[in-house]
Amino acid sequence: MAEKTYAIPAMGAGHFSMMGAISASGAMRLDVPEGIVNIGGNGKGYVLPPKTDWDPTEEGNQDGSLDGLALGDDVYLYAVQGDDGRAGLVASTNITVPGGYTAATSRKIGGFHYGRVRTVAQRYNTAIAPAVQIVPNSVWDLGHRPTCDPTGMVEVVPGRLWVDIYLNSEGSGVWPENIPVSRYGAMPLRDDVYARTDFHLLARNAGKRLPTVEEFLTYAEGAPQGANGSNDTAWAATTNTGPTTAGGVAKAVSMFNVVDAAGNLYDWLDNHLDVGLGTTAAWKADIVNVGKDAALARGQVYSYVFGTNNANSSWRCFIGGGNFDDGVHAGARSLLSTATPGNATGTVGLRCVCDAL
């Protein structure tokens, strides 16, 4: 009979603790500290043995779903019940349970994104094609993660800020409850069907928020500038007529592994101002009745106005990074402070951020 190993604190339903955090160890390895975890409810406590240089793609460490691991995949780590009181560890691209297990015999405890990585030493290097590997700052576990769903996110400020890797695309649900997602290879949503002032609600639906100017300047750091005549470093050639799919340019990666922070679509940022271009203030309805629910009464904005018959508002916001045809103007420190929140021109996209747990 196998010797039993008891983990008394983990006998309580939901218990999880580790002596540290799961972390990347090389391009395709993980270090997993020891811990204890409850799998399956009261009385189902298990020891989680430590693992060093653990390969999630190795046969026996995964459920077969990683055999064809591809750029843009999100991988989840599951603690699974063992007969001797020790938990096994299984990697899977299945977001619910790993193959061969159930919700009663497995528990999701962490994960990572498999994507492009630009190191700090490679920042702004236009000759570097970022490696495809475990994105080290995407690795999360139940004790080290954002307050929202960590899928498709990276930690940019340790212990404080997580950022969507990709410009957001449509996920599940319908307006006003649809949830945007950070997903490689999808066409980003933009301010054509939506107005820019709709984006805050999409961020809320994902449990996230809009980034500030300072946060953009941080997560975009190291992303190469665009060019007028090519899309080699960013989707920004002046001949482009629209955006490309998220992650469509291999080199368009920041040193924090955020993709398309330069080019493709501007990031909508949460910094508002009134530039006071006139001396008269007035109520404006036309800048509110835009985008989704434009036909519904939603009040008006009182701002300084200017132009013929005071037709224009001075309400402005920041956008960052440049769009699909900005050429050399697209870059990690490119900011436009004259963006009009009520506009819907198809040049601005959504990237969300989230505080750390």
Wavefront OBJ file of the C-alpha trace (Angstrom):
o trace
v 0.000 0.000 0.000
v 1.299 3.426 -0.920
v 2.292 5.650 1.971
v -0.228 8.446 2.490
v 0.965 12.059 2.581
v -1.501 14.319 4.381
v -1.911 18.063 3.865
v -4.211 19.058 6.716
v -4.696 22.797 5.889
v -5.646 21.886 2.338
v -8.498 19.692 3.541
v -10.713 22.795 3.489
v -12.494 23.419 0.206
v -10.753 25.997 -1.977
v -7.437 26.061 -0.127
v -4.335 26.850 -2.154
v -0.881 27.975 -1.099
v 2.628 27.782 -2.538
v 6.075 28.729 -1.306
v 6.458 31.387 -3.972
v 5.072 31.772 -7.495
v 5.182 29.692 -10.670
v 7.766 31.220 -13.018
v 9.360 30.659 -16.413
v 12.690 28.867 -16.482
v 14.036 29.242 -20.001
v 12.062 29.328 -23.212
v 9.907 26.253 -22.557
v 10.370 25.361 -18.900
v 8.657 26.287 -15.649
v 9.684 26.285 -12.025
v 6.837 25.325 -9.698
v 7.373 25.812 -5.937
v 6.018 23.309 -3.451
v 2.616 23.871 -1.957
v -0.675 22.386 -0.860
v -3.927 22.484 -2.764
v -7.498 21.366 -2.329
v -8.891 19.478 -5.315
v -12.502 18.437 -5.180
v -13.854 19.907 -1.938
v -13.659 19.291 1.818
v -11.304 16.478 2.758
v -9.532 16.557 -0.632
v -6.192 18.102 0.333
v -3.026 17.295 -1.622
v 0.658 18.089 -1.418
v 1.965 19.821 -4.555
v 5.598 18.699 -4.947
v 8.090 21.266 -6.309
v 9.176 21.012 -9.931
v 12.267 22.536 -11.519
v 12.709 23.034 -15.272
v 9.364 21.340 -15.819
v 8.485 20.983 -19.502
v 4.717 21.423 -20.041
v 4.919 20.001 -23.568
v 6.505 16.710 -22.521
v 4.418 13.556 -22.818
v 3.041 12.755 -19.391
v 3.013 16.412 -18.378
v 0.115 17.354 -20.670
v -3.127 15.938 -22.022
v -2.130 15.878 -25.697
v -3.478 19.338 -26.465
v 0.048 20.803 -26.474
v 1.326 18.447 -29.179
v 0.567 21.143 -31.740
v 1.270 24.175 -29.553
v 1.040 27.289 -31.727
v 1.817 30.983 -31.480
v -0.947 32.710 -29.549
v -2.054 29.700 -27.505
v -2.952 30.086 -23.863
v -1.945 27.152 -21.674
v -3.481 26.291 -18.308
v -1.888 24.313 -15.491
v -4.037 21.907 -13.501
v -3.308 20.198 -10.224
v -4.824 16.711 -10.419
v -5.586 14.198 -7.704
v -3.006 11.519 -6.926
v -3.625 8.230 -5.107
v -0.766 8.831 -2.641
v -1.924 12.265 -1.442
v 0.348 14.105 -3.835
v -1.035 16.224 -6.650
v 0.140 15.788 -10.191
v 0.507 18.672 -12.631
v -1.039 18.602 -16.103
v -0.825 21.278 -18.807
v -3.699 21.809 -21.226
v -4.989 24.375 -23.699
v -8.487 23.522 -22.465
v -9.764 26.383 -20.322
v -12.151 24.242 -18.251
v -10.538 20.865 -17.417
v -7.634 18.862 -18.852
v -8.402 15.849 -21.000
v -9.105 12.734 -18.960
v -10.130 14.636 -15.832
v -13.241 16.284 -14.445
v -13.931 19.380 -12.376
v -13.954 17.094 -9.311
v -10.522 15.576 -10.018
v -8.624 18.634 -11.278
v -8.169 22.276 -10.378
v -6.795 25.087 -12.490
v -3.938 26.699 -10.554
v -1.997 28.671 -13.171
v -1.085 29.210 -16.772
v 0.909 31.117 -19.370
v 0.760 32.543 -22.883
v 2.824 31.101 -25.731
v 3.844 34.098 -27.806
v 6.536 36.459 -28.962
v 9.173 37.739 -26.557
v 11.405 40.796 -26.931
v 14.038 41.107 -24.222
v 15.115 44.362 -22.591
v 18.444 44.092 -24.412
v 16.542 43.872 -27.729
v 14.429 47.013 -27.151
v 13.903 49.125 -30.284
v 16.114 46.742 -32.287
v 14.559 46.658 -35.753
v 16.678 43.677 -36.821
v 15.341 41.364 -34.106
v 12.495 38.948 -34.806
v 11.218 38.138 -31.283
v 11.437 34.496 -30.225
v 8.262 32.412 -29.861
v 8.224 30.796 -26.424
v 6.597 30.929 -23.009
v 6.051 34.645 -22.430
v 7.797 34.934 -19.039
v 5.728 37.783 -17.632
v 2.488 36.080 -18.652
v 3.012 33.225 -16.168
v 0.413 33.338 -13.394
v -0.955 31.254 -10.570
v -3.785 31.570 -8.072
v -1.633 33.651 -5.733
v 0.125 35.724 -8.408
v -2.267 37.072 -11.014
v -4.432 40.033 -12.019
v -7.821 40.561 -10.408
v -9.437 39.761 -13.782
v -9.129 36.719 -16.068
v -5.349 36.466 -16.728
v -5.753 34.929 -20.188
v -3.765 36.862 -22.800
v -2.188 39.279 -20.307
v 1.327 40.157 -19.116
v 2.558 41.647 -15.857
v 4.205 44.985 -16.636
v 4.608 46.521 -13.174
v 5.305 43.672 -10.717
v 2.597 43.389 -8.114
v 0.639 46.303 -9.620
v -0.228 46.254 -13.318
v -1.254 43.599 -15.873
v -1.822 44.544 -19.526
v -3.566 42.857 -22.455
v -0.966 41.451 -24.831
v -3.134 42.113 -27.882
v -5.519 44.765 -29.092
v -8.933 43.525 -28.055
v -11.290 41.687 -30.385
v -14.882 40.571 -29.955
v -15.487 37.805 -27.445
v -18.697 36.410 -26.050
v -22.016 38.150 -25.464
v -23.870 41.025 -27.082
v -23.880 44.744 -26.381
v -23.987 46.112 -23.732
v -22.708 42.961 -22.012
v -20.222 41.635 -24.564
v -16.766 40.785 -23.253
v -13.724 41.755 -25.356
v -10.738 39.397 -25.441
v -6.976 39.684 -25.901
v -6.378 37.143 -28.655
v -3.692 36.583 -31.283
v -4.761 36.486 -34.931
v -8.183 38.103 -34.449
v -9.285 41.325 -36.133
v -9.281 44.048 -33.470
v -12.491 45.877 -32.680
v -12.262 49.620 -33.296
v -14.125 52.872 -33.237
v -16.268 52.306 -36.293
v -19.244 50.338 -34.989
v -18.299 51.586 -31.515
v -17.650 55.150 -30.472
v -14.571 55.737 -28.364
v -16.812 56.558 -25.430
v -18.198 53.011 -25.613
v -14.825 51.476 -24.767
v -15.036 52.055 -21.011
v -18.042 49.723 -20.838
v -16.269 46.990 -22.809
v -13.339 47.244 -20.400
v -15.730 46.992 -17.468
v -17.341 43.874 -18.936
v -13.928 42.176 -18.929
v -13.284 43.211 -15.321
v -10.578 45.594 -16.505
v -10.089 49.325 -17.083
v -8.617 51.712 -19.654
v -4.877 52.474 -19.444
v -3.523 55.905 -18.568
v -0.946 57.808 -20.625
v 1.804 56.834 -18.184
v 0.799 53.176 -18.321
v 0.845 53.229 -22.126
v 4.300 54.806 -22.147
v 5.477 52.000 -19.872
v 4.023 48.957 -21.622
v 4.919 50.246 -25.105
v 8.584 50.778 -24.210
v 10.971 49.020 -26.586
v 8.537 48.523 -29.482
v 10.263 49.560 -32.737
v 9.013 52.623 -34.575
v 6.968 52.224 -37.740
v 8.163 53.073 -41.253
v 6.565 54.969 -44.116
v 7.346 52.420 -46.787
v 6.974 49.013 -45.112
v 5.258 47.027 -42.374
v 8.461 45.340 -41.227
v 8.509 46.740 -37.687
v 4.890 47.850 -37.220
v 1.652 47.817 -39.226
v 2.022 51.486 -40.128
v 3.029 51.865 -43.794
v 1.441 54.985 -45.259
v -0.167 52.897 -48.024
v -2.193 50.759 -45.589
v -5.953 51.260 -45.776
v -6.955 49.505 -42.554
v -5.751 47.465 -39.575
v -4.402 43.936 -39.685
v -5.042 41.065 -37.304
v -3.634 41.278 -33.778
v 0.012 40.217 -33.829
v 0.214 40.317 -37.617
v 3.688 41.930 -37.559
v 6.318 39.742 -35.899
v 8.580 42.591 -34.762
v 5.802 44.754 -33.301
v 6.473 43.682 -29.715
v 7.529 45.850 -26.766
v 10.157 44.871 -24.218
v 7.253 43.995 -21.901
v 5.879 41.670 -24.618
v 2.857 43.821 -25.460
v 1.965 43.462 -29.140
v 0.988 46.272 -31.557
v 1.658 49.016 -29.022
v 3.100 50.831 -32.065
v 1.000 50.863 -35.228
v -2.120 48.938 -36.310
v -4.604 50.940 -34.176
v -4.178 53.667 -31.593
v -4.673 52.552 -27.981
v -7.534 54.482 -26.364
v -6.246 56.028 -23.122
v -8.045 57.244 -20.040
v -6.844 60.851 -19.855
v -9.435 63.529 -20.629
v -9.058 67.275 -20.970
v -10.838 70.361 -22.291
v -8.416 72.341 -24.423
v -10.577 75.477 -24.248
v -10.480 76.371 -27.939
v -13.305 78.842 -27.458
v -14.470 81.363 -24.903
v -18.023 80.051 -24.769
v -19.267 76.909 -23.076
v -22.412 75.103 -24.192
v -24.320 71.859 -23.857
v -23.471 69.407 -26.670
v -25.660 66.422 -27.521
v -24.042 65.347 -30.786
v -20.819 64.172 -29.110
v -22.833 61.974 -26.743
v -25.294 60.451 -29.191
v -22.705 58.352 -31.036
v -21.731 54.697 -31.270
v -23.769 52.048 -29.495
v -27.146 53.150 -28.088
v -26.843 56.432 -30.000
v -30.612 56.577 -30.369
v -31.185 56.563 -26.612
v -31.251 59.758 -24.559
v -28.046 59.910 -22.495
v -27.693 63.551 -21.503
v -25.215 66.066 -22.899
v -21.671 67.297 -22.366
v -21.046 70.885 -21.253
v -17.745 72.040 -22.740
v -16.060 74.928 -24.463
v -17.180 75.226 -28.080
v -15.815 76.905 -31.183
v -16.232 77.152 -34.967
v -19.207 78.097 -37.067
v -22.274 78.272 -34.855
v -20.116 76.818 -32.050
v -20.397 73.429 -33.719
v -17.207 71.924 -32.262
v -16.396 70.844 -28.727
v -13.028 71.280 -27.003
v -13.375 67.965 -25.146
v -10.282 65.880 -25.943
v -8.518 62.690 -24.925
v -5.159 60.980 -25.461
v -4.512 58.053 -27.795
v -1.189 56.282 -28.087
v 1.045 54.336 -30.456
v -0.142 55.373 -33.903
v -2.440 53.640 -36.363
v -2.224 51.600 -39.544
v -1.012 54.372 -41.887
v 0.969 56.662 -39.585
v 4.397 55.563 -40.854
v 7.251 56.962 -38.785
v 4.775 58.734 -36.514
v 3.828 55.355 -35.006
v 5.950 54.407 -32.025
v 6.300 53.607 -28.355
v 6.174 57.274 -27.337
v 3.714 58.461 -29.959
v 0.848 60.340 -28.346
v -1.995 62.317 -29.842
v -3.660 64.689 -27.394
v -6.310 66.071 -29.760
v -8.445 62.921 -30.007
v -12.158 63.658 -29.805
v -13.975 61.180 -27.525
v -17.190 61.329 -29.524
v -15.587 60.364 -32.840
v -15.873 56.998 -34.589
v -13.300 56.944 -37.404
v -12.034 53.350 -37.324
v -8.484 54.309 -36.297
v -8.624 53.657 -32.545
v -8.693 50.280 -30.812
v -9.048 48.954 -27.290
v -6.415 47.513 -24.993
v -7.304 47.019 -21.344
v -5.308 46.825 -18.135
v -5.978 45.368 -14.724
v -4.572 45.764 -11.225
v -2.728 42.884 -9.600
v -4.510 40.672 -7.073
l 1 2 3 4 5 6 7 8 9 10 11 12 13 14 15 16 17 18 19 20 21 22 23 24 25 26 27 28 29 30 31 32 33 34 35 36 37 38 39 40 41 42 43 44 45 46 47 48 49 50 51 52 53 54 55 56 57 58 59 60 61 62 63 64 65 66 67 68 69 70 71 72 73 74 75 76 77 78 79 80 81 82 83 84 85 86 87 88 89 90 91 92 93 94 95 96 97 98 99 100 101 102 103 104 105 106 107 108 109 110 111 112 113 114 115 116 117 118 119 120 121 122 123 124 125 126 127 128 129 130 131 132 133 134 135 136 137 138 139 140 141 142 143 144 145 146 147 148 149 150 151 152 153 154 155 156 157 158 159 160 161 162 163 164 165 166 167 168 169 170 171 172 173 174 175 176 177 178 179 180 181 182 183 184 185 186 187 188 189 190 191 192 193 194 195 196 197 198 199 200 201 202 203 204 205 206 207 208 209 210 211 212 213 214 215 216 217 218 219 220 221 222 223 224 225 226 227 228 229 230 231 232 233 234 235 236 237 238 239 240 241 242 243 244 245 246 247 248 249 250 251 252 253 254 255 256 257 258 259 260 261 262 263 264 265 266 267 268 269 270 271 272 273 274 275 276 277 278 279 280 281 282 283 284 285 286 287 288 289 290 291 292 293 294 295 296 297 298 299 300 301 302 303 304 305 306 307 308 309 310 311 312 313 314 315 316 317 318 319 320 321 322 323 324 325 326 327 328 329 330 331 332 333 334 335 336 337 338 339 340 341 342 343 344 345 346 347 348 349 350 351 352 353 354 355 356 357
